[in-house]
């Protein structure tokens, strides 16, 4: 009779997992991060409300079984849905991301850290309502908006630091893997899990097969890119709840030979880190203030706006343009340079720098509706012909500045040649309005954007109340999450 197999020796967690689990249990002390988080919070909620105006988004929302109302469930802002926290996280995450108008982080990997609010808000709201009804989730805790802001700072930091030097897109993986990992860590801590349980949950997020970028690229660009973050949020909450019930983790999920994340999905490379976890990402995050446009194009669209005005001043228009050269950075070329690719749908248009610049040059505007099939911009022969006259060329200095931790600029420079041979002066825009270097300049615009996104859903008095509350940090931060979310409830919304 053969001897029984030797018991497998229990390994410690990969250090990358340990670092995340330890970080989320530490308090955040940076008041700059909290102030920025408040602006991100309001901006993100506004973006979610704006997403509700699009049927392509709302058709995916609501309970899985129509009519279901979950006791003490998560409320979805702008609707009367009351959902379980997993589906609630999907709903909030999907509406936030739908229009590509929430915040942005650009590094070796890019992404939108405020996507994590889908998971954070859903869990905080559900926990509060359950505990106020006599439950004992998260040791009976009742979350305030300051707790949500702290969770956002941590989620931003985890997603952003994992993105600084590590490119997931270069191995074909979608950046929403980082939303799932960051949200899992933060939500696990919120639910009162122990350090080792938080680590277990994070390992489950890494082993949970990752989304491919296929749906973001020609010839398969399609709407999944708009709900991928919502999917990551719901997976994060689901995994945290499973670990809360006692499900163990996979300690060497990253480093295990042959079967670990590094060998299977990362070409055998380990993650590199530029800095320890702190509050750097929230402090440096980018707001999309001016245009609902993929962030690598924001400065190009701003330059196009200036050119539109210049053409007007000299009695010319977009019809007089012979060609446009866009000096840009490498990431822009890789992601949104689609000069001759057909624009088949919304997803193609909002990820094509040529289309976005052409719309601005022709109409002097760029709005979310300009991406819609059958719209004025999408059917304009002038936009289409001009789009094919805009050529991108990489400027190595722009690429270098894009990766410089002290600068993090997203530069674009446009030179226009007219049919009569006139060449207009090059317009260079290095930092978009939502950049840290232009933060104070941006705040009135961020507030106006939030107000604009509230207006279709609420009365003038309610909009005024929400704006005043948002601008009163002490009052806002002290409010319990469920009471705040109740202010966004809409019965019989005309959009949903």
Beta strands, then each sheet from edge to edge (+ up, - down):
strand 1: 74-75
strand 2: 82-83
strand 3: 321-328
strand 4: 390-394
strand 5: 412-418
strand 6: 427-429
sheet 1: 1+ 2-
sheet 2: 4+ 3+ 5- 6+
end
